[in-house]
Amino acid sequence: MASPDVREEFLVDSTTDQLGADARSPLLVLLPGLDGTGKLFAEFLKVIQSRVDTLVVAYPDDTPMNYDELETLVCAALPADRPFILLGESFSGPLAIRIAARQPVWLVGLILCVTFASNPYPWAAWARPLAAYLPLKSLPRWIRAPLMWGSSSPNRAPRQSERAMAQVSTAVIRHRIAALLAVDEISSLPKISVPALVLCATRDRVVSEAATRRIMRGIAHAQRVDIGGPHLLLQTCAAPCAAAVLSFLENAAVLKPVCYRSPRVTYASGA
């Protein structure tokens, strides 16, 4: 019979006591995209949460923070006594790369989703000082569509995408865009030793193929999986993404092939 403390942490179903609740089972830590709210992971969590416990780290929606400051916030939320897999989506990719390169003791895997290691728009580096003047929330949907969620059709954006962006201050979004135009974690890539998965969207209009190739060259052992979908891949293609992630974790011996736990989904707010 599982001990009370383990049962409380994992909300273990009483019918699965024969498997035991492994207090060392890995935690999937998710770092969000440009909105920083973590709410856009909802569809993905619905699919994957029956197999692995998750922790969504949300960023402050009213306080501009650079990558250094966000690293401090994220590291404070990481488990100190349990294996974890770090997933960095889009804007958070460079942050996940930086943390993984430092080789935290309990890190057992890295997942990079529709992201980049350095400025994905090197031709626009000169525009970084202008980021503070971008009228992001007043732009028509048909312009924001390809810029924000990688689709040429405004109607393709999940409703939660609009709601998530609406709750984040314009100053914060501008600050994050300026940060990604200056980021460069290319030198961190070869320092990553844990198993790594790179999830790519075949119809991504935000992150270029060149950006993905830079990651693959830097992490020689990384596995790449291409999934047909737009930039908001975890939101629009939750099932195939979850299947790719679970297959990766099982093949990397990070997750047991059979897992019957009733999971806990936790949100860590940076506010």
C-alpha positions as CSV (number, residue, x, y, z in Angstrom):
1,M,0.0,0.0,0.0
2,A,1.4,3.4,-0.9
3,S,2.3,5.6,2.0
4,P,0.1,8.6,2.8
5,D,2.7,11.2,1.8
6,V,3.2,9.6,-1.6
7,R,-0.5,9.3,-2.1
8,E,-1.0,13.0,-1.3
9,E,1.7,14.1,-3.8
10,F,0.5,12.0,-6.7
11,L,-3.2,11.6,-5.9
12,V,-2.6,7.9,-6.5
13,D,-5.7,5.9,-7.5
14,S,-6.3,3.2,-4.8
15,T,-6.8,0.6,-7.6
16,T,-3.2,0.9,-8.7
17,D,-1.4,0.2,-5.4
18,Q,0.1,-2.9,-6.9
19,L,2.3,-0.7,-9.1
20,G,3.4,1.5,-6.2
21,A,3.7,5.3,-6.4
22,D,7.3,6.0,-7.3
23,A,8.3,9.2,-5.5
24,R,11.1,9.4,-8.1
25,S,8.9,9.4,-11.1
26,P,9.7,12.3,-13.4
27,L,7.8,15.6,-13.4
28,L,7.3,17.4,-16.8
29,V,8.0,21.1,-16.3
30,L,6.5,23.3,-19.0
31,L,7.8,26.8,-19.8
32,P,5.3,28.9,-21.9
33,G,5.5,30.9,-25.1
34,L,5.4,34.6,-25.6
35,D,2.2,35.1,-23.5
36,G,3.9,33.6,-20.5
37,T,0.6,32.6,-18.8
38,G,0.9,28.9,-19.3
39,K,-2.8,28.7,-20.1
40,L,-2.2,27.7,-23.7
41,F,-1.0,24.4,-22.5
42,A,-4.6,23.4,-21.5
43,E,-5.3,21.1,-24.6
44,F,-1.9,19.4,-24.4
45,L,-2.3,18.8,-20.6
46,K,-5.7,17.2,-21.2
47,V,-4.0,14.6,-23.4
48,I,-0.8,14.0,-21.5
49,Q,-1.7,14.4,-17.8
50,S,-2.9,10.8,-17.5
51,R,0.7,9.6,-18.0
52,V,2.9,12.1,-16.3
53,D,2.7,14.8,-13.6
54,T,3.2,18.3,-14.8
55,L,4.3,21.7,-13.5
56,V,3.5,24.8,-15.5
57,V,5.6,27.8,-14.7
58,A,3.8,31.0,-15.4
59,Y,5.6,34.4,-15.8
60,P,4.4,37.7,-14.4
61,D,1.9,39.4,-16.8
62,D,2.6,42.9,-15.6
63,T,6.3,42.9,-14.8
64,P,8.8,43.0,-17.7
65,M,11.6,40.5,-17.1
66,N,14.6,39.6,-19.3
67,Y,15.9,36.0,-19.8
68,D,18.3,36.3,-16.8
69,E,15.4,37.3,-14.5
70,L,13.2,34.6,-15.9
71,E,15.9,32.0,-15.3
72,T,16.0,32.9,-11.7
73,L,12.2,32.6,-11.5
74,V,12.2,29.2,-13.2
75,C,15.1,27.7,-11.3
76,A,13.3,28.6,-8.0
77,A,10.3,26.5,-9.2
78,L,12.2,23.4,-10.3
79,P,12.0,20.3,-8.1
80,A,15.0,19.8,-5.8
81,D,14.5,16.2,-5.0
82,R,12.7,14.6,-8.0
83,P,13.7,13.9,-11.6
84,F,12.2,16.3,-14.1
85,I,12.0,16.9,-17.9
86,L,12.1,20.5,-19.0
87,L,9.9,21.6,-21.9
88,G,10.5,25.0,-23.5
89,E,8.0,26.3,-25.9
90,S,8.7,29.1,-28.5
91,F,9.9,32.1,-26.5
92,S,11.0,29.9,-23.6
93,G,13.2,27.7,-25.7
94,P,16.4,29.7,-25.1
95,L,15.6,29.7,-21.4
96,A,15.2,25.9,-21.4
97,I,18.5,25.5,-23.3
98,R,20.4,27.7,-20.9
99,I,19.1,25.8,-17.9
100,A,19.8,22.4,-19.4
101,A,23.3,23.5,-20.3
102,R,24.0,24.1,-16.6
103,Q,23.2,20.4,-16.1
104,P,20.9,20.5,-13.0
105,V,21.2,17.3,-10.9
106,W,17.6,16.2,-11.4
107,L,17.2,17.1,-15.0
108,V,16.7,13.9,-17.1
109,G,15.4,15.2,-20.4
110,L,14.9,18.3,-22.5
111,I,12.0,19.0,-25.0
112,L,12.2,22.0,-27.3
113,C,9.0,22.9,-29.1
114,V,8.7,25.2,-32.1
115,T,11.6,27.3,-30.7
116,F,15.1,28.6,-31.3
117,A,18.5,29.0,-29.7
118,S,19.2,32.5,-31.0
119,N,17.3,35.4,-32.6
120,P,15.0,33.7,-35.0
121,Y,14.9,36.8,-37.1
122,P,18.6,37.8,-37.5
123,W,17.7,40.2,-40.3
124,A,15.6,42.1,-37.8
125,A,18.2,42.5,-35.0
126,W,18.5,46.1,-35.8
127,A,14.8,46.6,-34.9
128,R,15.3,45.6,-31.2
129,P,15.2,49.3,-30.0
130,L,11.9,49.7,-31.8
131,A,10.2,46.8,-30.0
132,A,9.1,49.3,-27.3
133,Y,7.0,51.1,-29.9
134,L,5.3,48.1,-31.5
135,P,1.4,48.6,-31.4
136,L,0.9,44.9,-30.8
137,K,-2.6,44.8,-29.3
138,S,-3.9,47.4,-31.8
139,L,-2.8,45.4,-34.9
140,P,-5.5,43.8,-36.9
141,R,-6.0,40.1,-36.4
142,W,-5.0,39.4,-40.0
143,I,-1.5,40.9,-39.2
144,R,-1.2,39.3,-35.8
145,A,-2.2,35.9,-37.1
146,P,1.1,35.0,-38.8
147,L,3.2,37.0,-36.2
148,M,1.7,35.5,-33.1
149,W,0.4,32.1,-33.8
150,G,1.9,31.3,-37.2
151,S,-1.2,31.0,-39.2
152,S,-2.2,33.0,-42.3
153,S,-5.9,32.8,-41.2
154,P,-7.0,35.0,-38.3
155,N,-9.8,32.4,-37.6
156,R,-7.2,29.6,-37.0
157,A,-6.1,31.1,-33.7
158,P,-7.4,29.2,-30.7
159,R,-9.7,31.4,-28.6
160,Q,-7.6,30.9,-25.5
161,S,-4.6,32.4,-27.4
162,E,-6.5,35.7,-27.7
163,R,-7.5,35.6,-24.1
164,A,-4.0,34.7,-22.9
165,M,-2.4,37.6,-24.8
166,A,-5.1,40.0,-23.6
167,Q,-4.3,39.6,-19.9
168,V,-0.6,40.3,-20.5
169,S,0.5,44.0,-20.5
170,T,1.7,45.4,-23.8
171,A,4.9,46.5,-22.1
172,V,5.7,42.9,-21.0
173,I,5.1,41.6,-24.6
174,R,7.3,44.3,-26.1
175,H,10.0,43.5,-23.5
176,R,9.9,39.8,-24.4
177,I,10.1,40.5,-28.1
178,A,13.2,42.7,-27.5
179,A,14.7,39.9,-25.5
180,L,14.3,37.3,-28.1
181,L,15.7,39.6,-30.8
182,A,18.9,39.7,-28.7
183,V,19.1,36.2,-27.2
184,D,22.0,33.8,-28.2
185,E,22.3,30.4,-26.5
186,I,24.1,28.7,-29.4
187,S,27.2,28.1,-27.3
188,S,25.0,26.4,-24.7
189,L,23.7,23.7,-27.0
190,P,26.8,21.4,-27.0
191,K,26.8,21.4,-23.2
192,I,23.4,19.6,-23.1
193,S,24.0,16.0,-22.3
194,V,20.5,14.7,-21.4
195,P,18.2,13.1,-24.0
196,A,16.6,15.9,-26.1
197,L,13.6,16.1,-28.3
198,V,12.9,18.9,-30.9
199,L,9.3,19.3,-31.9
200,C,8.8,21.2,-35.2
201,A,5.7,22.4,-36.9
202,T,5.7,21.9,-40.7
203,R,3.6,25.0,-41.2
204,D,5.4,27.3,-38.8
205,R,5.5,30.9,-40.0
206,V,7.3,32.1,-36.8
207,V,10.3,29.9,-36.4
208,S,12.3,29.1,-39.5
209,E,13.9,25.9,-40.6
210,A,17.3,27.5,-40.3
211,A,16.6,28.1,-36.6
212,T,15.8,24.5,-36.1
213,R,18.9,23.4,-37.9
214,R,21.0,25.5,-35.6
215,I,19.6,23.6,-32.7
216,M,20.1,20.2,-34.3
217,R,23.7,21.0,-35.1
218,G,24.4,22.1,-31.5
219,I,22.7,19.1,-29.9
220,A,24.1,16.3,-31.9
221,H,22.2,13.6,-30.1
222,A,18.8,15.4,-30.3
223,Q,15.8,13.6,-31.8
224,R,13.7,15.7,-34.2
225,V,10.0,15.1,-34.8
226,D,8.0,17.1,-37.4
227,I,4.3,17.4,-36.9
228,G,1.9,18.9,-39.4
229,G,0.6,22.1,-37.9
230,P,1.1,25.8,-37.2
231,H,3.3,27.5,-34.7
232,L,0.9,26.9,-31.8
233,L,1.6,23.2,-32.2
234,L,0.8,22.0,-28.6
235,Q,-2.5,23.8,-28.9
236,T,-3.7,22.7,-32.3
237,C,-2.1,19.3,-32.5
238,A,-2.2,18.2,-28.8
239,A,-2.6,14.5,-29.4
240,P,0.3,13.9,-31.8
241,C,2.5,16.1,-29.7
242,A,1.7,14.2,-26.6
243,A,2.3,10.9,-28.4
244,A,5.7,12.2,-29.6
245,V,6.6,13.3,-26.1
246,L,5.6,10.1,-24.4
247,S,7.4,8.0,-27.0
248,F,10.5,10.0,-26.5
249,L,10.3,9.7,-22.7
250,E,9.8,5.9,-22.9
251,N,12.6,5.4,-25.4
252,A,14.9,7.5,-23.2
253,A,13.9,5.3,-20.3
254,V,12.7,8.4,-18.5
255,L,9.1,7.2,-18.2
256,K,7.8,3.6,-17.7
257,P,5.9,2.3,-20.7
258,V,2.8,1.6,-18.4
259,C,1.7,4.2,-15.9
260,Y,-1.7,4.2,-14.3
261,R,-1.4,7.1,-11.8
262,S,-4.0,9.8,-11.5
263,P,-1.7,12.8,-12.0
264,R,-1.5,16.2,-10.4
265,V,-1.2,19.3,-12.5
266,T,0.5,22.2,-10.7
267,Y,0.8,25.8,-11.8
268,A,3.6,27.9,-10.4
269,S,2.9,31.6,-10.8
270,G,5.7,34.1,-11.2
271,A,3.4,36.9,-10.2
